[in-house]
């Protein structure tokens, strides 16, 4: 009998625990739809324990290369066309091309600005090739950025967020009440938006790592003034003739400018002159048309005294 008492106690305890678990299961089934989003949030930290995407190889460093290169050449447009061919030969392409040209009487100017994308493994060769296309290199700047950790972190977040989205979708498939369905759909849309943003950031990093960016500019040499310090004048007859012709042309241009400025004022000046000169001439003509006044008679001379002759 003593041996049977402990066994009976164990059986009674097992029956009690089984009944509690059954009741808990029924009540849990009734509130499963209401607690679905909270359950997904509770499961997410377990899946985000720093597990990286197995497709990312952390042994290779992810480095972004960006450069600015400016060169000088007489044929800027020709160098720009060769830069197109060079980028395509390395498996790259040109994303922007801007040309500028100015032609004058004394000097002309042209330039080209290109943005090239080339595979990162050919970055150094592309920079040397672009520099070799022109006569002179004026400026070079290279910037590198290691984004290995950022790439791995984004991949891990994407894996975690993908698992979270799948869990919410599973809960949505099992939901029965309207309120639970609406809550789960809102939660699913939010998490899918976050997942899309993470995937876009990772794609941008991977694109910048795979393809380097080169900002390439080619310009024509600047024309320097022939009259340098210590210039003493023309050295021969031809130089003197050229300088004199330029001076005479400059004088003619200056005179023509002055005439052009004064020409609109000529009618006004003519009217003022006419208003002054015409009355003066009319007054002179009137004076000339009048008869001359007679001269006054001269007074008679007194008789001369008669002196008698001397005896």
Secondary structure, 3 states (H helix, E strand, C coil): CHHHHHHHHHHHHHHHHHHHHHHHHHHHHHCCCCCHHHHHHHHHHHHCCCCCCCCCCCCCCCEEEEEEEEEECCCHHHHHHHHHHHHHHCCCEEEEEEEEEEECCCCEEEEEEEEEEEEHHHHHHHHHHHHHHCCEEEEEEEEEEECHHHHHHHHHHHHHHHHHHHHHHHHHHHCCCHHHHHHHHHHHHHHHHHHHHHHHHHHHHHHHHHEEEEEEEEECCCCCCCCCCCCCCCCCHHHHHHHHHHHHHHHHHHHHHHHHHHHCCHHHHHHHHHHHHHHHHHHHHHHHHCCCCCCCCCCCCCCCCCCCCCC
